[in-house]
């Protein structure tokens, strides 16, 4: 029975790939305090074990899924990458470049001192920096060295060995260094720094919201007394009497008549007004001085919550305080801001800036939501349909451009099809943030392209290198793990000091910037947990976008340096 099973896997390697994915995603899902192997490393280990029986995977399966993965990376980070290198994210973008250079230098120096070959150096770098995608570009670069087939195979087989050994500390070590050791080295009290940042920028942690019994924004009805201060004033003038609060008169009952209030509607004595605003304002400020009325018909106004994709050039870079004064913002409340490929939640402060590519969740009357959406961009309606024609054409265009080889003397220069797909994703991801009339890829599809695309590539690598994995591990030994610790730790420690004393980032954002530049989401999660705040995420998105591109590209650069 076992012989039949092994022979079936050899005859149908596609079964082995799906088996590696099943084991990889299952065992990769187990975590302890937010840390675990992850799907990529677990898939690689499962594939290596399966590959011990000697399975040959032929055909273009591996590069096909890798191109899909790289395009998804570029598409997801495109808006933040372009903003980081062209607008107010320049300091964070430059910091990310410096950190990425530290990572490349540490891997190169470590590999040279240890005497590792090209394949082991590429794997050491990929695992220590947890940038699995770099192995694909390193593979392309090794294949272009024109070495004898057996030597090329030996280099490629060494890569996943070094990756698997160094990845675990690359993940866990990065999180521990940035969230626990870093604050101690720099003398930072994370929780206090985030609290100070919140107080300085006028924000505070909010509880409740959708799915809970407490709601931040409410609509309540109050009777206007004859001696009331808002009698004879327009709705806009009445709202302006609370300059530090966002309250809006949404509707009025005058006798038996229901009036849909606008900014110019004049309020009369005896009116019952429906007022929308923060719960505490309605309860403690207005409710303490006015008679509240339970007018169900008046309060039954059409309300909706909508995700809006920010595309307007006019609002790009504007603060929420500036946007709150715009006519299109009247009657609308902001519940959430999501930014970047990692869907980072951005804290809502008066001086928080909106950027093209952000997704904001708004709540308000249907007509007010429509006006705000028109001002900001387009509604981001949930859909399961992806623009596959766009995906296919964009990847093909990028790969074709990447396949072009330009020679300087006898030296061939090329992006490779992989680099072309990545560049295409960057361009079209940014273009969609500006003109979202095409190229719709639902977040679930982006996740599939990103996660499954990479893991199929990893599964093929593991299965193909399986027979040589154990021998390579015996040859490199425990010293490989220690060199991985070196390559992981040195750039992060340097990054923290450079971020604090050279770039002078706010202490609340510094560690988030470091996590983003190293593209380590696990570290950001631990940083936020220890801070008790989402503030560090403000430093994560731009640095992550730049770091993701450069760290991936370094896989090819490192091979060139080691050659």
C-alpha positions in Angstrom: 0.0 0.0 0.0 2.8 2.4 0.9 4.7 1.5 -2.2 1.6 2.2 -4.3 1.1 5.6 -2.6 4.8 6.6 -3.1 4.6 5.6 -6.8 1.4 7.5 -7.3 3.1 10.7 -6.0 6.0 10.1 -8.3 3.7 9.6 -11.3 1.4 12.5 -10.3 3.5 15.2 -8.7 0.6 17.6 -8.6 -0.9 15.4 -5.8 2.4 15.9 -3.8 2.1 19.7 -4.2 -1.4 19.8 -2.8 -0.4 17.4 0.0 2.4 19.8 0.9 0.0 22.7 0.9 -2.5 20.9 3.1 0.1 20.0 5.7 1.8 23.4 5.4 -1.3 25.5 6.0 -2.6 23.2 8.7 0.6 23.1 10.9 1.5 26.7 10.0 -1.7 27.9 11.6 -0.6 26.9 15.1 0.9 29.8 17.1 2.0 30.5 20.6 1.5 34.1 21.7 1.2 35.2 18.1 4.4 33.4 16.9 4.6 30.2 14.8 6.2 28.6 11.8 3.8 30.2 9.4 2.4 28.7 6.2 5.5 29.3 4.1 8.0 27.5 6.4 5.6 24.7 7.3 4.9 24.1 3.6 8.6 24.0 2.9 9.2 21.5 5.6 6.3 19.3 4.5 7.5 19.5 0.9 11.0 18.5 1.9 9.7 15.5 3.8 7.5 14.4 0.9 10.4 15.0 -1.6 12.5 12.4 0.2 10.9 9.7 -2.0 12.3 11.3 -5.1 9.6 13.3 -7.0 10.3 15.3 -10.2 8.2 18.3 -10.9 8.5 19.4 -14.5 6.9 22.2 -16.5 6.3 25.9 -15.9 4.2 25.5 -12.7 6.7 27.0 -10.3 7.5 30.2 -12.3 3.8 30.7 -13.2 2.6 30.9 -9.6 5.7 32.9 -8.6 4.8 35.5 -11.2 1.3 35.6 -9.9 2.6 36.1 -6.4 5.0 38.9 -7.3 2.3 40.8 -9.2 0.1 40.5 -6.1 2.8 42.0 -3.9 3.3 45.0 -6.2 -0.4 45.5 -6.7 -1.0 45.6 -2.9 1.8 48.0 -2.0 1.8 50.2 -5.1 -0.1 53.2 -3.7 2.0 53.3 -0.5 5.3 52.7 -2.4 4.7 55.6 -4.8 3.6 57.9 -2.0 6.6 57.0 0.1 9.1 58.0 -2.7 7.2 61.0 -3.9 5.4 62.8 -1.1 5.4 63.2 2.7 6.5 59.6 3.3 10.0 60.4 2.1 11.7 60.2 5.5 10.1 56.8 6.2 10.9 55.6 2.7 14.6 56.6 3.1 14.8 54.9 6.4 13.4 51.7 4.9 16.1 51.9 2.2 18.8 52.2 4.8 17.4 49.3 6.8 17.2 47.1 3.6 20.9 48.0 2.9 21.8 46.9 6.4 20.0 43.5 5.8 21.8 43.0 2.5 25.2 43.9 4.0 24.7 41.6 7.0 23.8 38.7 4.8 26.7 39.3 2.5 29.2 39.7 5.3 27.8 36.7 7.2 27.9 34.4 4.1 31.5 35.5 3.3 32.8 35.0 6.8 31.1 31.6 7.1 32.4 30.6 3.7 29.0 29.7 2.3 28.2 29.3 -1.4 25.8 31.3 -3.5 22.8 29.1 -2.8 23.4 28.9 1.0 23.9 32.7 1.1 20.6 33.3 -0.7 18.8 31.0 1.7 20.5 32.5 4.7 19.4 36.0 3.6 15.8 34.9 2.8 15.3 33.1 6.1 16.9 35.6 8.3 14.9 38.5 6.8 11.8 36.3 6.4 11.5 37.5 2.8 10.6 34.2 1.1 10.0 36.0 -2.3 13.7 36.7 -2.6 14.4 33.0 -3.3 12.5 33.3 -6.5 14.6 36.2 -7.8 17.7 34.4 -6.5 16.7 31.3 -8.4 16.4 33.3 -11.6 19.8 34.9 -11.0 21.5 31.5 -10.4 19.9 30.0 -13.5 21.4 32.9 -15.5 25.0 32.2 -14.3 25.4 29.6 -17.1 26.9 27.0 -14.8 26.9 23.3 -15.4 23.5 21.7 -14.7 24.7 19.7 -11.7 26.4 22.8 -10.1 23.3 24.9 -10.7 21.1 22.2 -9.0 23.5 22.0 -6.0 23.2 25.7 -5.5 19.4 25.7 -5.8 19.2 22.7 -3.4 21.3 24.5 -0.8 18.9 27.5 -0.8 15.9 25.9 1.0 18.1 24.3 3.6 19.6 27.6 4.7 16.1 29.2 4.5 14.4 26.6 6.7 17.1 26.7 9.4 17.2 30.5 9.7 13.6 31.4 9.2 12.3 30.5 12.7 14.6 32.9 14.4 14.1 35.4 11.6 10.4 35.5 12.6 10.5 35.0 16.4 13.8 36.8 16.9 12.6 39.9 15.0 9.5 40.1 17.1 11.3 39.7 20.4 14.1 42.2 19.4 11.7 44.9 18.3 9.0 44.5 21.0 11.0 43.5 24.1 14.7 44.1 23.7 14.4 47.3 21.6 12.5 49.4 24.1 14.9 48.4 26.8 18.0 49.3 24.7 16.5 52.7 23.7 15.0 53.5 27.0 11.5 53.7 25.6 8.2 53.2 27.5 6.0 52.1 24.6 2.7 52.4 26.4 3.6 55.9 27.7 4.9 57.0 24.3 1.7 55.9 22.5 -0.5 57.5 25.2 1.5 60.8 24.8 1.2 60.6 21.0 -2.6 60.1 21.3 -2.9 63.1 23.7 -0.8 65.3 21.4 -2.7 64.4 18.3 -6.1 64.6 19.9 -7.1 60.9 19.8 -8.1 58.2 22.3 -8.8 54.5 22.2 -12.4 53.8 21.5 -14.4 50.8 22.7 -17.5 49.3 21.2 -18.7 49.8 17.6 -20.3 47.4 15.1 -21.1 44.1 16.7 -21.3 45.5 20.2 -24.1 47.1 22.2 -22.3 50.4 22.5 -22.1 52.6 19.4 -19.8 55.6 19.0 -22.3 57.6 16.9 -26.0 57.9 17.5 -29.1 59.7 16.4 -31.4 61.2 19.0 -34.4 63.5 19.0 -34.8 66.6 21.2 -37.6 69.2 21.6 -36.6 72.8 20.9 -37.8 75.1 23.7 -39.2 78.6 23.0 -36.4 80.2 24.9 -33.8 77.8 23.4 -30.6 79.4 21.9 -31.0 77.8 18.5 -34.5 79.2 17.8 -34.4 81.3 14.6 -31.0 79.9 13.6 -30.2 77.7 10.6 -29.1 74.1 11.1 -25.6 75.1 10.2 -25.5 77.9 12.7 -26.9 75.7 15.4 -24.3 73.0 14.7 -21.6 75.7 14.8 -22.5 76.4 18.5 -20.5 73.3 19.4 -17.3 74.1 17.4 -15.3 71.4 19.0 -17.8 68.6 18.3 -19.2 67.1 15.1 -23.0 67.2 15.5 -25.6 67.5 12.7 -29.3 68.1 12.6 -30.5 65.4 10.3 -34.3 65.9 10.4 -37.1 68.1 12.0 -40.6 67.4 13.0 -42.8 70.5 12.8 -46.3 69.7 13.9 -47.3 66.7 11.8 -44.8 67.5 9.1 -41.4 65.7 8.8 -38.7 67.9 7.2 -35.4 66.6 5.8 -33.0 69.2 7.3 -30.3 70.9 5.3 -27.6 73.4 6.4 -30.0 76.3 5.5 -33.1 75.0 7.3 -34.3 77.4 10.0 -35.2 76.0 13.4 -38.4 77.1 15.1 -39.7 76.9 18.7 -41.5 73.7 19.3 -39.6 71.7 16.6 -38.3 68.3 17.4 -34.9 67.9 15.9 -33.0 64.7 15.1 -29.4 65.2 16.1 -26.5 62.9 15.1 -23.2 62.9 16.9 -21.0 61.2 19.4 -22.9 59.3 22.0 -21.2 61.2 24.9 -22.1 64.6 23.3 -25.7 63.7 22.8 -26.1 62.3 26.3 -24.0 64.6 28.5 -24.0 67.9 26.6 -27.3 68.2 24.7 -29.3 65.8 26.7 -28.5 67.6 30.0 -30.1 70.8 28.7 -32.9 69.7 26.4 -35.9 67.4 26.5 -35.3 64.1 24.7 -38.2 62.7 22.7 -38.8 59.1 21.5 -40.0 60.0 18.0 -39.6 56.8 16.1 -40.9 58.1 12.8 -38.4 61.1 12.9 -35.5 58.9 13.9 -36.3 56.3 11.1 -34.0 58.1 8.6 -32.1 55.9 6.1 -28.6 55.3 7.5 -25.8 53.2 5.9 -22.2 52.3 6.5 -20.0 52.3 3.4 -16.4 51.6 2.6 -15.0 54.3 0.3 -11.9 53.9 -1.7 -10.0 57.2 -1.6 -8.9 58.3 -5.1 -9.4 62.1 -5.2 -6.2 64.0 -5.8 -7.8 67.0 -4.1 -8.1 65.3 -0.7 -4.8 63.4 -1.0 -2.7 64.5 2.0 -5.4 66.4 3.7 -5.9 66.0 7.5 -9.2 64.8 8.9 -9.6 68.2 10.6 -9.4 69.9 7.2 -11.8 67.4 5.6 -14.3 67.9 8.4 -14.8 71.5 7.3 -15.6 70.5 3.7 -19.3 70.7 2.6 -19.2 67.1 1.5 -18.4 65.9 5.0 -21.5 67.3 6.6 -23.6 64.6 8.3 -20.9 61.9 7.9 -18.9 60.2 10.6 -15.6 58.2 10.1 -15.4 54.8 11.8 -12.2 53.3 10.4 -9.2 53.9 8.1 -7.5 50.9 6.5 -4.2 51.4 4.6 -1.8 49.2 2.6 -1.4 45.6 1.6 -1.4 44.5 5.2 -4.7 46.3 5.8 -3.2 48.2 8.7 -5.8 50.1 10.8 -4.8 53.8 11.0 -5.7 55.6 14.2 -8.2 58.4 13.8 -6.8 61.8 14.9 -7.5 65.3 13.9 -4.1 65.5 12.1 -4.3 62.1 10.5 -3.8 62.4 6.8 -5.8 60.6 4.1 -4.0 59.3 1.0 -5.1 57.8 -2.2 -5.4 54.1 -1.9 -6.8 54.3 1.7 -10.2 52.7 2.5 -12.4 54.6 4.9 -15.5 53.3 6.5 -18.2 56.1 6.8 -21.6 56.1 8.4 -24.4 58.6 7.9 -27.6 59.3 6.0 -27.7 57.8 2.5 -27.7 61.2 0.8 -24.8 62.5 3.0 -22.8 59.3 2.3 -23.3 59.9 -1.4 -21.9 63.4 -1.2 -18.9 62.3 0.9 -18.2 59.4 -1.4 -18.2 61.8 -4.4 -15.7 64.1 -2.6 -13.4 61.2 -1.6 -13.4 58.7 -4.4 -15.6 55.7 -5.1 -17.6 53.2 -3.0 -15.6 50.0 -2.3 -18.5 47.6 -2.7 -17.9 44.0 -1.6 -17.6 41.7 -4.6 -16.2 38.2 -5.4 -15.5 39.0 -9.1 -11.9 39.8 -10.1 -10.9 41.4 -13.3 -9.0 38.4 -14.6 -8.5 39.9 -18.1 -6.6 42.7 -16.3 -4.6 40.3 -14.2 -3.5 38.2 -17.1 -2.6 41.2 -19.3 -0.7 43.1 -16.6 1.4 40.0 -15.7 2.1 39.3 -19.3 3.1 42.9 -20.0 5.4 43.0 -17.0 7.0 39.6 -17.8 7.6 40.6 -21.4 9.3 43.8 -20.4 11.3 41.9 -17.8 12.5 39.3 -20.3 14.2 42.0 -22.3 18.0 41.8 -22.0 20.2 44.8 -22.4 24.0 44.1 -22.6 26.7 46.4 -21.3 29.7 44.9 -23.0 29.5 41.2 -22.2 27.4 41.8 -19.1 23.6 41.0 -19.5 21.3 43.3 -17.6 17.7 42.3 -17.2 14.8 42.6 -14.7 13.9 39.0 -15.5 10.3 38.0 -15.9 9.9 37.9 -12.1 11.2 41.5 -11.7 9.0 42.6 -14.6 5.9 41.1 -12.9 6.8 42.9 -9.6 7.3 46.2 -11.4 4.0 45.7 -13.3 2.1 45.1 -10.0 3.6 48.3 -8.6 2.5 50.4 -11.5 -1.0 49.0 -12.0 -1.6 48.9 -8.2 -0.8 52.7 -8.1 -2.8 53.3 -11.3 -5.9 51.7 -9.8 -5.6 53.9 -6.7 -5.9 56.9 -9.0 -8.4 55.5 -11.6 -10.3 52.6 -10.0 -12.5 52.0 -13.0 -10.6 48.9 -13.9 -8.4 46.2 -12.4 -10.7 45.3 -9.6 -9.1 42.5 -7.5 -11.0 41.6 -4.3 -8.9 41.3 -1.2 -9.6 37.6 -1.0 -8.2 37.1 -4.5 -5.1 39.2 -3.7 -4.6 37.0 -0.6 -4.9 33.8 -2.8 -2.5 35.1 -5.4 -0.1 36.2 -2.6 -0.2 33.3 -0.2 -1.1 30.3 -2.4 1.0 31.6 -5.3 4.1 31.8 -3.1 3.4 28.5 -1.3 3.0 26.5 -4.5 6.4 27.9 -5.6 7.8 26.9 -2.1 6.3 23.5 -2.3 7.9 22.8 -5.7 11.2 24.0 -4.4 11.0 21.8 -1.3 9.9 18.7 -3.2 12.6 19.1 -5.8 15.4 19.7 -3.2 14.1 17.1 -0.7 16.8 14.4 -1.4 19.6 16.9 -0.8 18.1 18.7 2.1 19.2 16.3 4.9 22.7 16.1 3.5 22.9 19.9 3.2 21.8 20.3 6.8 24.4 17.9 8.1 27.1 19.8 6.1 26.2 23.3 7.3 25.3 22.3 10.9 24.3 24.4 13.9 26.6 27.2 12.8 24.1 28.1 10.1 21.5 28.9 12.7 24.0 31.1 14.6 24.8 33.0 11.4 21.1 33.4 10.9 20.9 35.0 14.4 23.6 37.4 13.3 22.0 38.4 10.0 18.6 38.9 11.8 19.8 40.8 14.8 22.5 43.2 13.5 20.3 45.1 11.0 17.4 45.5 13.5 19.6 46.9 16.3 21.2 49.3 13.8 17.8 50.3 12.5 16.5 51.2 15.9 19.4 53.5 16.7 19.4 55.1 13.3 15.7 55.6 13.5 15.9 57.3 16.9 19.1 59.4 16.6 19.4 60.0 12.8 15.8 60.1 11.5 14.5 61.2 14.9 11.2 59.4 14.6 8.6 59.7 17.4 9.2 57.0 20.0 5.6 55.8 19.4 6.3 55.2 15.7 9.9 54.2 15.7 9.5 50.4 16.3 6.6 50.3 13.8 8.9 51.8 11.2 11.5 49.2 11.9 9.0 46.4 11.7 7.7 47.8 8.3 11.2 48.2 6.8 11.9 44.5 7.7 8.3 43.5 6.6 7.7 41.5 9.8 4.0 41.6 10.6 4.5 39.3 13.6 6.8 41.9 15.2 4.2 44.7 14.6 1.6 42.6 16.3 3.7 42.1 19.4 4.7 45.8 19.4 1.0 46.8 19.3 0.2 44.4 22.1 3.0 45.7 24.4 2.0 49.3 23.6 -1.7 48.6 24.1 -2.3 50.8 21.0 -2.4 50.7 17.2 -0.2 53.9 17.0 3.0 52.0 15.9 1.1 51.0 12.7 1.3 54.6 11.5 5.0 54.0 10.9 4.4 50.6 9.2 2.7 51.1 5.9 5.2 53.2 3.9 8.2 51.4 5.3 6.6 48.0 4.5 5.9 49.0 0.9 9.4 50.1 0.2 11.0 47.3 2.3 8.9 44.6 0.5 10.2 45.7 -2.9 13.8 46.1 -2.0 14.2 43.1 0.2 12.7 40.9 -2.5 15.0 42.4 -5.1 18.0 41.9 -2.9 17.7 38.1 -3.5 19.0 38.7 -7.1 21.5 41.4 -6.0 23.0 39.1 -3.4 23.7 36.4 -6.0 25.4 39.0 -8.1 27.6 40.1 -5.2 28.5 36.5 -4.3 29.4 35.5 -7.9 
